Each structure stands twice: as C-alpha cells, then as structure tokens.
Amino acid sequence: MYNVGDKWTWRDSEGSLRGYISELKPGNGKTLSIIIKWENGRMIQYNDYMIKEETRLSYDKEFYRNQKLESLGI
C-alpha cells in the first residue's frame, strides 16, 4: 500500500534521485494515481501498475534503515 510521505528512489546509469509521495488520487477504475515529488523539484504522476513494473523506481529502503539506526542511537 502507498502512503503520502513515503520515500522513493530512482536509480539508473546516471545516478540516483530521491523523492516522496506528495499526493494519492483515485485513478480510472482500479488504478491509483501516485504523484512523486523529486528532489530536483519535478513532480511526476505514476499509476500503481507503473511503479510495480518500473525497475529503476523503488521504495527508499536506505532512508528508512538510516532513520531506524538513528532512532536506536547507532
């Protein structure tokens, strides 16, 4: 499930870019429109199926891991 504020990362041969879900909107029929605001200021709308199929786009596990380590004082 997707939530507003979830962190995402885009990785390709040129590097990586971080962003977060800024808005969720019901799409047509069964789809969900997910708007990600990237650190470069761009906002891009994806559908839930696009996120599942896009190999360069992933949940930002590194951010959440670092956040957890920091909260533990490590």
Secondary structure, DSSP 8 states (H G I E B T S, - for coil): ---TT-EEEEEETTEEEEEEEEEEEE-STT-EEEEEEETTS-EEEEEHHHHHH-TTEEE-HHHHHHHHHHHTT-
